[in-house]
């Protein structure tokens, strides 16, 4: 009798375990993944780093590193209502000759239509003046000034060659709460169950110096605050990013 009871209990437990596993698998299949893939460009072509010289404002220049923060990612529906907000949404995107980290992966998303994506360049005021952070906000990532001035939202460094044998630094460190900019782009895509959707975002480096403010890089080769930093921030708010059709 005890043997029959034990067999019954074992069978019941097995059925329950299989049911729970089946439910979990179903839940996973009901979710989707979205990758936001960034690509840095210069004059419409993939950005190249040390060893490649570009020309602008009658001087040659080369770029050694480009880093920027993308934060507070949200999805909106066709009415403009927010339908998804990423928690602790702070992503440091970085590209050098030897390192390329330009993707944001969002998993376990509800199946839904996404009309627009909204994100910010920089760190919001609540986090910006607190350097007791980890992950992409860890000060060891060399994107923090100090506790009372916060983070660098965008960092680009390189060199300008004025003439043969004459060079000077190119240093743009843009930060400050006034330069925290929010961007909204139309995407018209769908999060699909059990699959990965990719949104491609192009970042054109020359647009940092073009519009609405034209900046001569030979005259303004350093911006670490003040009027010129604010002009670059207004430029990246307007023209830095463009969206490719999602697949």
NORRA-V857985 format. One record per run of one state. SS is the DSSP state (a for helix, b for strand, c for the rest). FROM is the first residue (numbers start at 1). LEN is the number of residues. Records with the same first field share a line. If there is no record, write none. Layout:
SS->FROM-LEN ; FROM-LEN
This chain:
c->1-1 ; 30-1 ; 43-2 ; 47-7 ; 57-2 ; 77-5 ; 86-4 ; 97-3 ; 102-1 ; 111-1 ; 122-3 ; 129-6 ; 138-1 ; 142-2 ; 145-6 ; 164-2 ; 176-1 ; 180-1 ; 192-4 ; 210-12 ; 224-2 ; 239-2 ; 244-4
a->2-28 ; 125-4 ; 135-3 ; 139-3 ; 177-3 ; 205-5 ; 226-13
b->31-12 ; 45-2 ; 54-3 ; 59-18 ; 82-4 ; 90-7 ; 100-2 ; 103-8 ; 112-10 ; 144-1 ; 151-13 ; 166-10 ; 181-11 ; 196-9 ; 222-2 ; 241-3
